[in-house]
Amino acid sequence: MDDATTLHLDSLPGPTPQGANLLDDGSGATFKTWAPAAREVRIRWDYRQNPAGDWHHQQEARLQKLDGGQWSGFVPGVEAGERYMFYVVGPEGGTEGVKRDPYARDLTDNPAWPDSQCLLCDPDRFLWHDTGYRTPPYHELIIYQLHIGTWFIPKDKDKGSFLDVMEQLPYLESLGINAIQPLPVVEFPTMFSLGYNGVDYFSPETDYGVQKDDPALDDHLQAANALLQQVDPSLTPYTRQDIEGTANQLRLLVDLCHLHGIAVILDVVYNHAGGSFTDQGLYFFDGKPRGNKNDSLYFTDRGWAGGLVFAYWKDEVKRFLIDNALFYLNEYHVDGFRYDEVSVIRNEGGEHGRLFCQYVTDTCHYVKPQAIHIAEHWPVEAPIVQSTATGGSGFDAIQNDGLREALRDAIREAAAGSTAFVDMDRIARELGSPKLTDNWRAVQSSENHDIVYRGRGQRIARMADGSDSRSWYARSRSRVVLALTLTAPGIPHIFMGQEFLEDKQWHDEPGSAFQIWWDGLASDRSMADFLRFSRELITLRRNRPGLNGTGLNVFHVHNENRVLAFQRWVPGEGHDVVVIASLSENNHHDYRVGFPAAGHWREVFNSDVYDHWVNPGVTGNGGSVYASSNGMHGLPASASLHIPANGLLVFARG
């Protein structure tokens, strides 16, 4: 359309939210965007296809410039589902071109495609059912990390979706975890991705959605309502409107996760964006000449992971990222965030990066106090998880590599044979996360998306026995690693497939040889047995308050015997448990260790039971032991135990 047919929109009185927002009275929508260098900003809408299949707008209007480089206007009559785009004229005149709304709630297609447009959404139209859900306390979380596109791929599809994950909720519920942590779910321009190259921060990845004209959508709707009815038959069923659009499909996944007792913690990338930027995106949004990357509206010239670091010195950029976090807390009901590489924010952003961390955690804590904020920061540093009032960054928890690397190195050492040195002392030191003041703030894992990605580190099962990842050595050592992860202080974190002995590295490209082998659960007894082990171990963690407490006393460690023993409890309450771990290739009989009190102690968990369930040759203690008043290892009592080779035992009083 030429300028002669372009309408002029009046500026909006009072505060107006960024992006496109429908008015409650149904009269139309407001549009607002930040483009300080632009000479002119227009809004285009009423997109229609021509006979060739190309999309063209039928209506266009100029926005009014406000203070601070903001542009806004009101378009009457537009409704949810309307396609729209901004059009920016740069400071040197001419035309910069069409731009996607940085705050767009949904897109019509992958942003790399020329015909991708923004969709006007009404988030209030989605039917939420999760009003009674409460996020678990931080110390009770058990996190399961997965990748939406590759975790579960139905046999008739080439990639997974939000709705495919939704249909597997009974599996996750039976596993016993109470939180999922998907890898980043915002729009990225490539066909396949880990998600760390996002370019449209308010739009869920369209490749993770099912299109409204896909016949499978009706089957997904039926499955969603079946899951809803399992929880409460009186709940109002979802309608076709609730499941149409990628944004609604993510909402539906969160809603049903909550109804099935599972929190959703999103992985957000506030240290950089992109890996590639099209002309329609954030990069040079307000049309400045592209000679200097620092003239990009949102970014610096500093690169990270193939993208560009955000310009934290601009208050509007900090506001954009904080708005993004609040958006997912409010409009998607998510339960917190895992923040990618906070160390990059602090190192590249300097004082402004430090302030951003404080601003985002303080603001989110105010809006939703129960949501958790997990930092990835290397090296692990206590100030990252200290309050902003004391000068800290305000995060609640931090990914911890101390125990992770101690366990992975111990498995490498044990795999060298029965005479090799295994550093049990190192595991003992790292159990308490010594770099942190509060040990419960450590997110403990032995596998994650970075560590076992293709071309990087191996899965535990493969490390445990490089020649046969299904051997007794691989099975038993893998059980010890997962059991120590789940009995250590902190927040346990499991990577997809780890719960059933997946031995392959993973990759983000569906159809590769690195996909999770779900069929093995029906054909590979080792996998089925390991899944049973994982489920019952997770149940133990959730049901034993002592394993969720902060009390820790590592009272015995012996490198030559490859044995480690520690006590867990809730300070001021008790609930004591005693954990005995061995990476020895031989059983230990009549092995005496200390106990916190004399009397009978029940053997509430024995990892050896799960080898060829039920293991006919299990080494254990007949369900209980009696601790005499003969003190040992600094404790007032002791008991003589049978400790299985490559095994872990847990004892409790009640």
C-alpha positions in Angstrom: 0.0 0.0 0.0 1.3 3.5 -0.7 1.3 6.4 1.8 -1.9 7.9 0.3 -3.9 5.1 1.7 -2.2 4.9 5.0 -4.3 5.8 8.0 -3.0 7.8 11.0 -3.6 6.4 14.5 -4.0 8.6 17.5 -1.5 8.2 20.3 -2.8 6.3 23.4 -3.5 8.1 26.7 -2.0 6.6 29.8 0.2 3.5 30.1 0.0 1.0 27.3 1.6 -2.5 27.4 4.2 -3.4 24.8 3.2 -5.4 21.8 -0.3 -6.1 20.6 -3.1 -6.3 23.2 -6.8 -6.8 22.7 -9.1 -4.6 24.8 -11.4 -6.2 27.3 -14.5 -4.6 25.7 -13.8 -6.2 22.3 -13.4 -2.8 20.5 -10.0 -3.6 19.0 -6.4 -3.7 20.0 -3.6 -1.4 21.1 -0.1 -1.7 19.4 3.1 -0.4 20.9 6.7 -0.9 20.1 10.1 0.6 20.9 12.0 2.0 17.9 13.9 5.1 19.1 15.9 5.7 15.8 13.0 5.1 13.5 11.5 8.0 11.4 8.2 6.3 11.1 6.5 3.1 12.3 3.4 1.6 10.8 1.2 -1.3 11.7 0.0 -3.6 9.0 -2.9 -6.1 9.3 -5.7 -7.9 7.4 -3.3 -10.2 5.6 -4.7 -12.3 2.8 -3.4 -14.8 0.4 -3.3 -14.1 -3.3 -3.8 -16.9 -5.9 -0.1 -17.6 -5.9 -0.3 -18.3 -2.2 1.6 -15.2 -1.1 0.4 -13.2 1.9 -0.3 -9.4 1.5 -1.7 -6.9 4.0 -4.9 -5.1 3.1 -4.8 -2.4 5.8 -2.0 -0.2 7.2 -1.8 2.7 9.7 0.9 5.0 11.1 1.7 4.8 14.8 2.3 7.9 16.8 5.7 8.6 18.4 5.8 8.9 22.1 8.5 9.9 24.6 11.4 7.5 25.0 11.3 6.2 21.4 8.0 4.4 21.8 5.4 4.2 19.1 1.7 3.3 19.7 -1.8 3.4 18.4 -5.3 1.8 18.6 -6.8 -0.2 15.8 -10.6 -0.7 16.1 -12.4 -3.8 15.2 -9.5 -6.3 15.0 -10.0 -9.6 16.7 -8.0 -12.6 18.0 -6.4 -14.5 15.2 -5.6 -11.4 13.1 -2.2 -11.4 11.4 -0.1 -8.3 11.8 3.4 -6.9 11.3 5.2 -3.6 12.0 6.8 -1.6 9.2 9.8 0.5 10.2 11.3 3.4 8.3 14.9 4.0 9.4 16.5 7.2 10.5 18.1 7.8 7.1 14.8 7.6 5.2 14.0 5.0 2.6 12.5 1.8 4.0 13.8 -0.7 6.5 10.9 -3.0 6.0 8.5 -5.3 7.8 9.3 -6.4 11.4 7.9 -9.0 13.7 6.6 -7.6 17.0 9.3 -8.3 19.6 6.4 -9.1 22.0 4.4 -11.2 19.6 2.6 -14.0 21.5 2.5 -16.4 18.6 3.7 -16.6 14.9 2.1 -18.2 11.9 5.2 -20.1 11.0 8.9 -20.5 11.6 10.5 -17.0 11.6 13.0 -18.0 8.9 10.2 -18.3 6.4 9.3 -15.1 4.4 5.6 -15.3 5.0 5.8 -15.6 8.8 3.5 -13.1 10.5 2.5 -12.3 14.1 -0.8 -13.5 15.5 -3.0 -11.3 17.6 -3.8 -13.5 20.6 -6.3 -13.3 23.5 -4.6 -15.2 26.4 -7.8 -14.8 28.5 -9.7 -17.1 26.1 -7.8 -20.2 27.3 -9.7 -22.3 29.9 -7.3 -22.9 32.8 -8.1 -25.6 35.4 -5.1 -25.3 37.7 -6.3 -22.8 40.3 -5.7 -25.3 43.1 -2.1 -26.2 42.1 0.8 -25.1 44.3 4.4 -25.3 43.2 6.4 -27.7 45.4 8.8 -26.1 47.9 12.2 -25.7 46.4 13.9 -28.5 48.5 11.2 -31.0 47.5 11.7 -30.6 43.7 12.8 -33.5 41.6 13.5 -32.1 38.1 13.3 -34.0 34.8 15.0 -32.3 31.9 13.6 -33.0 28.4 13.8 -31.6 24.9 10.3 -31.1 23.4 11.3 -32.0 19.8 13.1 -35.2 20.5 12.0 -36.6 23.9 9.1 -38.6 22.6 8.5 -38.8 18.8 5.4 -40.8 17.8 6.1 -43.4 15.0 4.1 -41.5 12.4 5.9 -38.2 13.0 9.4 -36.7 12.4 9.5 -34.6 15.6 7.9 -34.2 18.9 5.5 -31.5 20.0 4.0 -29.9 23.1 1.0 -32.2 22.7 3.1 -35.3 22.4 4.7 -34.5 25.7 1.2 -33.8 27.1 0.1 -37.3 26.1 3.0 -38.8 28.0 2.0 -37.2 31.3 1.0 -40.6 32.8 4.5 -41.8 32.2 6.0 -38.8 34.0 3.5 -39.0 36.8 4.3 -42.7 37.3 8.0 -41.9 37.3 7.4 -39.8 40.4 9.2 -36.6 39.3 7.4 -33.4 40.3 8.9 -30.9 37.8 9.8 -30.9 34.2 12.4 -28.5 32.7 12.1 -28.3 28.9 15.0 -27.0 27.0 14.2 -23.5 25.6 10.8 -23.4 23.9 10.9 -19.9 22.3 11.0 -19.4 18.5 14.3 -20.3 16.8 15.0 -19.9 13.1 16.5 -23.2 12.3 14.6 -26.4 11.6 16.1 -28.3 14.6 17.7 -26.8 17.7 18.6 -27.2 21.3 16.6 -24.0 21.7 19.5 -21.7 22.7 19.3 -19.7 19.4 16.0 -18.0 20.1 14.9 -14.9 18.2 11.3 -14.4 19.2 11.1 -14.4 22.9 7.4 -14.3 23.5 6.4 -16.8 20.9 6.6 -20.6 21.5 8.4 -22.5 18.9 6.0 -23.2 16.0 7.7 -26.5 15.1 6.5 -27.7 18.5 2.9 -27.0 17.6 0.3 -28.9 15.7 -1.4 -26.9 13.0 -5.1 -26.3 13.3 -5.8 -28.0 10.0 -3.9 -31.2 11.0 -6.4 -34.0 11.5 -4.4 -35.2 14.5 -5.5 -32.1 16.5 -8.8 -33.7 17.2 -7.1 -36.8 18.6 -4.9 -34.7 20.8 -8.0 -32.8 22.0 -9.6 -36.1 22.9 -6.4 -37.2 24.7 -6.3 -33.9 26.6 -9.8 -34.3 27.9 -9.2 -37.9 28.9 -6.3 -36.7 31.0 -8.5 -33.9 32.4 -11.2 -36.4 33.4 -8.7 -38.6 35.1 -8.1 -35.8 37.6 -11.7 -34.7 38.1 -14.6 -35.7 35.9 -16.4 -32.5 36.9 -13.9 -30.3 35.2 -15.1 -28.4 32.1 -13.6 -30.1 29.0 -11.2 -28.3 26.7 -12.7 -27.1 23.4 -11.2 -26.8 19.9 -10.4 -23.2 20.7 -8.3 -24.1 23.7 -6.0 -26.4 21.6 -5.6 -24.3 18.4 -2.3 -22.4 18.1 1.1 -23.2 19.4 0.7 -20.8 22.3 -2.4 -22.5 23.5 -0.8 -25.9 23.2 2.0 -24.8 25.5 -0.7 -23.5 27.9 -2.5 -26.8 27.7 0.6 -28.7 28.5 1.3 -26.5 31.6 -2.3 -26.8 32.8 -2.4 -30.6 32.6 1.1 -30.9 34.1 -0.2 -28.9 37.1 -3.3 -31.1 37.4 -1.1 -34.2 37.4 1.2 -32.7 40.1 4.1 -31.6 37.9 5.6 -28.2 37.9 7.0 -26.6 34.7 10.3 -24.8 34.9 11.3 -23.0 31.7 14.9 -22.8 30.4 15.4 -19.1 29.5 18.3 -17.6 27.6 18.9 -14.0 28.7 22.6 -13.9 28.0 22.3 -13.8 24.2 19.9 -14.3 21.3 20.1 -15.7 17.8 22.6 -17.5 15.9 21.1 -16.0 12.8 18.8 -13.0 12.4 16.5 -12.3 9.5 15.6 -8.7 8.5 12.2 -9.1 10.1 13.5 -9.7 13.6 15.0 -8.0 16.6 18.5 -7.3 15.3 18.4 -3.8 13.8 14.7 -3.3 14.7 14.6 0.5 14.4 16.5 0.7 11.1 19.9 2.1 12.1 22.6 1.5 9.5 24.3 -1.8 10.0 27.9 -0.8 10.0 28.4 -1.2 13.8 26.8 -4.2 15.6 26.5 -2.0 18.8 24.0 0.1 16.9 21.7 -2.9 17.0 18.7 -2.0 19.2 18.8 -4.9 21.6 22.4 -6.3 21.3 26.1 -5.6 21.6 28.9 -6.6 19.2 29.9 -9.3 21.7 29.2 -12.8 20.5 28.3 -15.9 22.5 27.3 -19.4 21.4 26.8 -18.2 17.8 24.6 -15.3 18.8 24.9 -11.8 20.3 24.9 -10.7 23.9 22.1 -8.3 25.0 22.8 -4.6 25.7 22.1 -4.6 29.4 23.1 -0.9 29.7 19.8 0.0 28.1 16.9 0.1 30.5 14.5 -0.9 27.7 16.5 -4.1 27.1 16.4 -5.0 30.7 12.7 -4.3 30.7 12.2 -6.5 27.7 13.8 -9.5 29.4 12.1 -8.9 32.7 8.7 -8.5 30.8 9.5 -11.9 29.2 9.9 -13.6 32.5 6.8 -12.0 33.9 4.9 -13.0 30.7 5.6 -16.7 31.2 4.8 -16.5 35.0 1.5 -14.8 34.4 0.2 -15.9 31.0 1.6 -19.5 31.1 1.5 -20.1 34.9 5.0 -21.5 34.8 6.7 -22.4 38.1 10.1 -20.8 37.6 13.1 -20.6 35.3 16.5 -22.1 34.7 18.7 -19.2 33.5 21.3 -20.2 30.8 24.9 -19.0 31.5 24.3 -16.3 34.0 28.1 -16.0 34.1 27.9 -14.5 30.5 25.4 -11.9 31.7 27.7 -10.9 34.5 31.0 -11.1 32.6 29.9 -9.4 29.4 27.3 -7.1 31.0 29.5 -5.8 33.8 27.6 -3.8 36.4 24.6 -3.6 34.2 24.5 -7.4 33.9 24.8 -7.7 37.6 21.9 -5.3 38.1 19.8 -7.1 35.5 20.1 -10.3 37.5 19.0 -8.6 40.7 16.1 -6.8 38.9 14.7 -9.9 37.3 14.9 -12.1 40.4 13.5 -9.4 42.7 10.6 -8.6 40.3 9.7 -12.2 39.7 9.9 -13.0 43.5 7.5 -10.2 44.1 5.1 -11.3 41.5 5.2 -15.1 42.1 7.1 -15.8 45.3 6.8 -19.6 45.0 8.5 -19.7 41.6 12.1 -21.0 41.6 15.0 -19.2 39.8 17.9 -21.6 39.0 21.2 -20.1 37.7 23.7 -21.7 35.5 26.9 -19.9 36.5 30.4 -21.1 36.1 32.2 -21.3 38.4 29.7 -22.1 41.1 29.7 -19.1 43.5 27.7 -18.5 46.6 26.8 -14.8 45.9 24.8 -15.9 42.9 22.2 -17.5 45.3 22.4 -14.9 48.0 19.7 -12.3 48.4 19.9 -9.0 46.5 19.6 -7.2 49.9 23.1 -8.6 50.8 24.5 -7.8 47.4 23.8 -11.2 45.8 22.1 -11.9 42.5 19.0 -13.3 44.1 18.7 -16.7 42.4 17.3 -19.5 44.5 19.4 -22.4 43.3 22.4 -23.0 41.1 23.5 -25.8 38.8 26.3 -27.7 40.6 29.2 -29.4 38.9 31.1 -30.5 42.0 29.2 -33.7 42.8 28.5 -34.3 39.1 32.2 -34.4 38.1 33.1 -36.3 41.2 30.6 -39.0 40.3 31.5 -39.1 36.6 35.2 -39.3 37.4 34.7 -42.0 40.0 32.8 -44.1 37.4 35.6 -43.6 34.9 38.1 -44.8 37.6 35.9 -47.8 38.6 35.6 -48.8 35.0 39.4 -49.3 34.9 39.1 -52.4 37.0 39.0 -53.7 40.5 42.5 -52.6 41.4 42.1 -49.0 40.1 42.0 -46.1 42.5 38.5 -44.6 43.0 38.4 -41.3 44.7 35.5 -41.7 47.2 37.0 -38.9 49.3 36.1 -36.5 46.5 32.5 -37.7 46.4 32.4 -37.2 50.2 33.7 -33.6 49.9 31.2 -32.7 47.1 28.1 -34.2 48.7 27.7 -31.1 50.8 28.4 -28.7 47.9 31.1 -26.9 49.8 31.1 -23.8 47.6 27.6 -22.9 48.8 26.5 -21.7 52.1 23.2 -23.6 51.8 23.6 -27.1 50.4 19.9 -27.4 49.4 20.5 -24.7 46.7 22.6 -27.1 44.6 21.0 -28.6 41.6 22.6 -32.1 41.4 22.9 -34.1 38.2 25.2 -36.6 36.6 23.8 -36.1 33.1 22.3 -33.0 31.3 21.8 -31.7 27.8 25.3 -30.2 27.6 27.3 -33.0 29.1 25.9 -35.9 27.0 25.2 -34.1 23.8 26.6 -35.7 20.6 30.4 -35.3 20.4 30.7 -34.4 24.1 30.5 -36.6 27.2 29.1 -40.1 27.4 26.1 -41.3 29.2 26.8 -42.9 32.6 25.9 -46.4 31.4 28.5 -46.2 28.6 31.1 -44.7 30.9 30.5 -47.5 33.4 31.4 -50.2 30.9 32.7 -49.0 27.5 32.5 -52.5 26.0 29.0 -53.3 27.1 26.5 -50.7 28.4 24.1 -53.5 29.5 26.6 -55.5 31.5 26.3 -55.9 35.3 29.1 -53.4 35.7 27.2 -50.8 33.7 23.8 -51.5 35.3 25.1 -51.5 38.9 27.4 -48.5 38.6 24.7 -46.5 37.0 22.3 -47.3 39.8 24.9 -46.0 42.4 25.3 -42.8 40.5 21.6 -42.1 40.2 21.1 -43.1 43.8 23.8 -40.8 45.1 22.2 -38.0 43.0 18.9 -38.6 44.7 20.1 -39.0 48.2 22.6 -36.1 48.3 21.5 -32.7 49.6 20.1 -30.4 47.0 17.6 -30.5 44.1 18.0 -33.7 42.0 18.0 -33.3 38.3 17.5 -36.2 35.8 18.1 -36.0 32.1 15.7 -37.7 29.7 16.3 -41.4 29.3 18.6 -41.6 32.3 15.8 -43.2 34.3 15.9 -46.3 32.1 19.6 -46.7 31.3 19.7 -44.9 27.9 23.3 -45.3 26.8 23.5 -43.1 23.7 24.4 -39.5 23.6 21.6 -37.3 22.4 21.1 -34.9 19.5 18.5 -32.3 18.8 17.8 -33.5 15.2 14.8 -35.9 15.1 15.4 -39.0 13.1 19.1 -39.3 14.0 20.7 -42.4 15.4 20.8 -40.6 18.8 17.1 -40.7 19.6 15.9 -42.2 22.9 15.1 -45.9 22.6 11.6 -46.1 24.1 11.0 -49.5 22.4 13.8 -50.9 24.7 11.4 -50.8 27.6 9.5 -53.6 26.1 12.5 -55.6 24.8 15.4 -54.9 27.0 15.0 -56.2 30.6 17.9 -54.1 31.8 16.0 -51.0 30.9 12.7 -52.1 32.4 14.5 -53.1 35.6 16.3 -49.8 35.8 13.1 -47.9 35.3 11.6 -49.7 38.3 14.7 -48.8 40.3 14.4 -45.2 39.3 10.7 -45.0 40.2 11.1 -46.5 43.6 14.2 -44.5 44.3 12.3 -41.3 43.5 9.4 -42.4 45.7 11.9 -42.9 48.5 13.3 -39.4 48.0 9.8 -37.9 48.1 8.6 -39.9 51.1 11.6 -39.6 53.4 11.8 -36.0 54.8 15.4 -36.7 55.9 16.4 -36.9 52.2 14.9 -33.5 51.6 16.5 -31.9 54.6 19.8 -30.0 54.8 21.4 -32.2 57.5 24.5 -34.0 56.3 27.2 -35.9 58.1 29.6 -37.9 55.9 31.0 -40.1 58.7 32.9 -42.8 56.8 34.8 -42.9 53.6 37.3 -45.5 52.5 39.0 -45.3 49.1 40.5 -48.8 49.2 37.2 -50.4 50.0 35.4 -47.9 47.8 32.8 -47.4 50.5 31.1 -44.2 51.5 28.6 -43.7 54.4 26.6 -40.6 55.4 23.7 -39.5 57.5 20.8 -37.2 56.3 18.2 -35.5 58.5 16.0 -32.5 58.9 17.6 -30.1 61.4 15.4 -29.6 64.5 13.1 -32.5 63.5 15.1 -35.6 62.9 13.8 -38.1 60.3 17.4 -39.6 60.2 18.4 -41.8 57.3 21.7 -43.5 56.8 23.1 -44.1 53.3 25.8 -46.6 52.4 27.3 -46.6 48.9 29.9 -48.9 47.4 31.7 -48.9 44.1 33.6 -52.0 44.9 33.3 -55.0 42.5 32.9 -57.3 45.5 30.4 -57.6 48.2 31.4 -56.5 51.7 30.3 -58.8 54.5 30.2 -57.9 58.2 31.3 -54.3 57.4 30.8 -52.3 60.5 29.8 -48.6 60.3 28.5 -46.0 62.7 24.8 -45.3 63.2 23.1 -42.2 64.8 21.3 -44.2 67.4 21.1 -47.7 68.8 18.2 -50.0 68.0 16.5 -51.5 64.9 17.0 -49.7 61.6 15.0 -50.8 58.6 16.7 -51.3 55.3 14.3 -49.2 53.3 16.2 -49.4 50.0 18.7 -51.7 48.4 19.8 -51.0 44.8 20.9 -54.7 44.4 17.3 -55.9 44.5 16.7 -54.3 41.1 19.3 -56.3 39.1 17.1 -58.8 37.2 14.2 -57.9 39.4 13.7 -59.4 41.8 17.4 -60.3 42.1 17.5 -63.9 43.4 21.0 -63.5 44.6 20.6 -60.1 46.3 23.1 -59.1 48.9 21.4 -57.3 51.8 20.5 -57.3 55.4 17.1 -59.1 55.5 15.1 -55.9 55.7 16.7 -54.5 58.9 19.8 -54.3 61.1 20.3 -53.8 64.8 22.7 -51.0 65.8 24.4 -51.7 69.1 25.5 -48.9 71.5 29.1 -49.4 70.6 29.9 -46.1 69.0 31.9 -45.8 65.7 32.9 -43.2 63.2 32.0 -40.4 65.6 28.4 -41.7 66.1 27.0 -43.2 69.3 26.1 -46.6 67.8 27.2 -49.0 65.1 26.0 -52.0 63.1 27.5 -54.8 61.0 26.3 -54.8 57.4 26.3 -56.8 54.2 27.0 -54.2 51.4 26.3 -55.3 47.8 29.0 -54.8 45.2 28.4 -51.6 43.3 25.4 -51.0 45.5 23.6 -48.5 47.7 21.7 -49.1 50.9 19.4 -46.7 52.8 18.4 -47.3 56.4 15.7 -45.5 58.4 14.0 -45.8 61.9 10.4 -45.5 60.9 
